[in-house]
Amino acid sequence: MTLYILPIKWANTSGNHAGMYYLANMIKENSDIDVKIISISTKYLLFLNKIRLGFLYNIYCWLLSVWLKRVVTPNDAVLLMEYYLPQIDQSIIAKKLNGKCSVYGIAHLVPSILNKFYTTKQIQELSQYLNRLYVLGDSLRDYFISKGLDPNQVVTTFHYMDSSFYRPSNELREENHVFQVICMGNMARNYKDLETIVERLPYINFAICSGTADLESRFGKFPNVKIIGYIEEYKLRELMHSSEISLNVMEDTIGSNVITTSLACGLVVVATNVGSIGNYINNGVNGFLYDSVEDVVSIIDTLYHDRTKLRSISIKAREKAEDLDYMKFIDWFKSQIQTGQNERK
């Protein structure tokens, strides 16, 4: 048996320890079956979309599908790691291989984005080409089932992280260490609520990672805010090590590498109670979920004044992260592949 894995290689995350491309390589390194990785680079995606030639990526997927159909056998399996991604349509590959071998997909976009690009009929049609669809949280599974997918076809898994790279700092905090809250990620973030929280907590220092977004006009006016542009992964880990809380003000989320890497670094995650966040955070045990701005202000204020509680939650956060390590994901996935292959026999 050969497992063909097709990750999308995003330029800004392909080399880090929490992306799908890294996971594909770890599956290859830690599997006792033959694994071949066929990465799809996004180097030219923005440029081609700008000149209205983005469809060339779908032609490339079609060419890949033609080649795969010639080389795969019924005993092989294909894993499409960005299924239902509108910019690069991996369903083209699934459709071509349907019936030839096992085809599995991973979906991790939030429902609001999926609704922008797919009708219910299209979501149902694309699912027909998969043996199984994996999602990174129960809320996305519920979404697909509500769209008419077979509950037995949609399987909830988890967003892994490398808990050997993402780990708590071993350095002792200096006495004059500044209490810091870090805000990371840029998908479905609620900047309006975040602005209100920052304003309500002037004695708390915030490090807000902007990525490619321009946040200066919104947060530059606050003396307690440091805006961080794109930084390399190890620098981001250093920034996490200098923080106590990972604040996630979101409109929706599924599986999030921000959440899992924060847990692994022993940060206390404070997150909006939306989407699948409850799959990762047990409220009051290894982090906190909140429903209003008043709640989050109260939570951060309490943790600021009660460092004993902060440390106890931090320990539980790290314990949770160890259950999400990539090796546990790989073990789980290998059993899924074996079950799927047995079902085909």
Residue pairs with C-beta under 8 A, 6 or more apart in sequence:
1 33
1 34
1 75
1 76
1 77
1 341
2 33
2 34
2 35
2 36
2 72
2 73
2 76
2 77
3 27
3 31
3 33
3 34
3 35
3 36
3 76
3 77
3 78
3 79
3 337
4 35
4 36
4 38
4 68
4 72
4 76
4 77
4 78
4 79
5 24
5 27
5 28
5 35
5 36
5 37
5 38
5 78
5 79
5 81
6 37
6 38
6 39
6 40
6 64
6 78
6 79
6 80
6 81
6 90
6 93
7 20
7 21
7 23
7 24
7 37
7 39
7 40
7 81
7 82
8 20
8 21
8 39
8 40
8 42
8 81
8 82
8 85
8 88
9 21
9 39
9 40
9 41
9 42
10 19
10 21
10 42
11 41
11 42
11 43
12 230
13 19
13 21
14 21
14 22
14 39
15 21
15 22
15 233
16 22
16 233
17 161
17 162
17 165
17 166
17 233
18 160
18 161
18 162
18 166
18 257
18 260
18 261
19 257
20 81
20 82
20 106
21 39
22 162
23 81
23 160
23 326
23 329
24 37
24 39
24 79
24 81
25 37
26 162
26 326
26 327
26 330
27 35
27 330
27 333
28 35
28 36
28 37
30 327
30 330
31 330
31 334
33 337
38 64
40 57
40 60
40 61
40 64
40 88
42 88
45 54
45 57
45 87
45 88
48 54
48 56
48 57
49 87
54 87
57 87
57 88
57 89
58 88
58 89
58 92
61 88
61 89
61 90
61 92
61 93
62 92
62 96
64 93
65 92
65 93
65 95
65 96
65 97
66 96
68 78
68 93
68 96
68 97
69 96
69 97
69 100
72 78
72 97
72 100
72 101
73 101
74 100
74 101
74 344
75 101
75 341
76 101
76 102
77 101
77 102
77 103
77 104
77 337
77 340
77 341
78 93
78 94
78 97
78 101
78 102
78 103
78 104
79 104
79 105
79 106
80 90
80 91
80 93
80 94
80 103
80 104
80 105
80 106
81 105
81 106
82 88
82 90
82 106
82 108
83 90
83 91
83 94
83 105
83 106
83 107
83 126
83 130
83 133
84 91
84 105
84 107
84 109
84 114
84 118
84 123
84 126
85 109
86 117
86 118
90 105
91 126
91 129
93 103
94 103
94 105
94 126
94 129
94 130
95 129
97 103
97 129
98 128
98 129
102 131
102 337
102 340
102 341
102 344
103 129
103 130
103 131
104 130
104 131
104 132
104 133
104 134
104 336
104 337
104 340
105 130
105 132
105 133
105 134
106 133
106 134
106 135
106 136
106 157
107 133
107 134
107 135
107 140
107 144
108 135
108 136
108 140
108 159
108 254
108 255
109 254
110 140
110 187
110 188
110 252
110 253
110 254
110 275
111 139
111 140
111 143
111 252
112 188
112 251
112 252
113 188
114 123
114 143
118 126
120 147
120 148
123 144
123 147
123 148
123 149
124 147
124 148
124 149
127 133
127 144
127 149
127 153
130 153
131 153
131 340
131 343
131 344
132 153
132 154
132 155
132 336
132 340
133 144
133 149
133 153
133 154
133 155
134 155
134 156
134 157
134 336
135 141
135 144
135 154
135 155
135 156
135 157
135 254
135 255
136 156
136 157
136 158
136 159
136 254
136 255
136 276
137 156
137 158
137 253
137 254
137 255
137 275
137 276
137 277
137 279
137 280
138 156
138 276
138 278
138 279
139 252
139 254
139 275
139 276
140 156
140 254
140 275
140 276
141 154
141 155
141 156
144 154
145 151
145 154
155 336
156 279
157 329
157 332
157 333
158 255
158 260
158 279
158 280
158 324
158 329
159 254
159 255
159 256
159 257
159 259
159 260
159 280
159 324
160 260
160 324
160 325
160 326
160 328
160 329
161 257
161 260
161 261
161 263
161 264
161 321
161 324
161 325
161 326
162 264
162 325
162 326
163 264
163 321
163 322
163 324
163 325
163 326
165 237
166 237
166 240
166 260
166 261
166 264
166 265
166 321
167 264
167 265
167 266
167 318
168 241
168 265
168 266
168 314
168 318
169 241
169 265
171 241
178 205
179 204
179 205
179 244
179 304
180 204
180 205
180 206
180 207
180 242
180 243
180 244
180 245
181 204
181 205
181 206
181 207
181 243
181 244
181 245
181 246
181 247
181 300
182 206
182 207
182 208
182 209
182 239
182 240
182 243
182 245
182 246
182 247
182 262
182 267
183 189
183 194
183 206
183 207
183 208
183 209
183 246
183 247
183 248
183 249
184 209
184 236
184 246
184 248
184 258
184 262
185 209
185 248
185 250
185 256
185 257
185 258
186 209
186 210
186 211
186 212
186 213
187 253
188 250
188 251
188 252
188 253
189 249
189 250
189 251
190 249
190 250
190 251
190 272
191 215
191 218
191 249
193 249
193 272
193 293
194 208
194 247
194 249
195 218
195 219
196 293
197 247
197 249
197 293
197 296
197 297
197 300
198 206
198 219
198 222
198 224
198 225
199 222
200 293
200 297
201 224
201 297
201 300
201 301
202 222
202 223
202 224
203 224
203 304
204 224
204 300
204 304
205 224
205 225
205 226
206 219
206 222
206 224
206 225
206 226
206 247
207 225
207 226
207 228
207 239
207 242
207 243
208 215
208 219
208 225
208 226
208 227
208 228
209 228
209 231
209 236
209 239
210 227
210 228
210 229
211 229
211 230
212 230
215 227
216 227
219 225
219 227
220 227
228 239
231 239
237 265
240 246
240 261
240 262
240 265
240 267
241 265
243 267
244 267
244 268
244 303
244 310
244 314
245 267
245 268
245 269
245 270
245 300
245 303
245 310
246 258
246 259
246 262
246 267
246 268
246 269
246 270
247 270
247 271
247 296
247 300
248 256
248 258
248 259
248 262
248 269
248 270
248 271
248 272
248 277
249 271
249 272
249 296
250 271
250 272
250 274
250 275
250 277
251 272
251 274
252 274
252 275
253 259
253 271
253 272
253 274
253 275
253 276
253 277
254 275
254 276
255 276
255 279
255 280
256 277
256 280
259 269
259 271
259 277
259 280
259 281
260 280
260 321
260 324
262 269
262 317
263 269
263 280
263 286
263 287
263 317
263 318
263 320
263 321
263 324
264 318
264 321
264 324
265 318
266 314
266 315
266 317
266 318
267 314
267 317
268 287
268 288
268 303
268 310
268 313
268 314
268 317
269 280
269 281
269 286
269 287
269 288
269 317
270 287
270 288
270 290
270 296
270 299
270 300
270 303
271 277
271 281
271 287
271 288
271 289
271 290
272 289
272 290
272 291
272 296
273 283
273 289
273 290
273 291
277 289
278 289
280 287
280 320
280 324
281 287
281 288
281 289
282 320
283 289
285 313
285 316
286 313
286 316
286 317
286 319
286 320
287 313
287 317
288 299
288 313
290 296
290 299
302 309
303 309
303 310
303 313
